């Protein structure tokens, strides 16, 4: 079982920056496909960014050029650097870990990001 704990959310003005962190428990982190999703009120959860074990990344079109996902396998942690934030980025952000060997899917509890205009 993998536990994911997000941190770093908060309230920021439009144009500002935040960095989210997601710490994972257990072994095997370096092999997991890690991702950040978000869910705004009344909307479906959507993929924001993903990073696989070899470091390759992909992003939602809406955040390309503004957000950057990274991972530190020595700390079992994945990050989401969010720059040039917009009010439409307001959502609960969730960390996700996907273990191909199960396969198994794990989720964090979410962290609120609010961007004021």
Secondary structure, 3 states (H helix, E strand, C coil): CCCEEEECCEEEECCCCEEEEEEECCCCHHHCEEEEEEECCCCCCEEEEEECCCCCEEECCCCCCCEEEEEECCCCEEEEEECCCCHHHCEEEEEEEEECCCCEEEECCCEEEEEEC
